Amino acid sequence: MSTTHILGRLAHTLGQSNDAERHWAAISEACQQLFGYGLLTGLVYLQQEKLMRRIYSSDEAISPLGGFKATGKGPWSARVLDQGLPYIGRDEADIRTVFSEAEDLVARGLHAVLNIPVWYGGEVLGSINILGPRGAYNAVPEALIHLVAGVCVPALASARETAKEAARGIDSASLQSV
């Protein structure tokens, strides 16, 4: 199936529905076809609060839903959330520099990562994180990353308001950070 067909089907699904489960099922399927993965997660970013919340996981045994992480303290946050640039981690060393749960990910054969920041209105709404085997994302074209991000705006925009409500009263100083 062509990249155009996959992205067109994804855009159609996201545009025709407000259902979060349907959105993430379509994103998951499209990302599997476009990139392949062992784990896909979706994170919403609350810039003002400097918090992230996992809103989707293709495997909750590895990455459970909910909960918050503080942001703004590391190079990953600066690149993906502040600058809105994709991040490609090529191997286990890169995984270890980004994820607090790195050893669990590496033990499951997840040695590479592609983080796709999703923008709207000049700010990052969140990130789609795709993990797979060593070197899996080394040759992913930047244009494809941006196309996927643009198509996925509705899924992250709709989840953001719910995350804002859940974040009220959270003390980010007590959270793990990315």
Summary of the structure (lengths in Angstrom):
residues: 178
radius of gyration: 15.1
end to end distance: 35.5
largest distance: 46.2
contacts: 569
relative contact order: 0.20
helix: 44%
strand: 24%
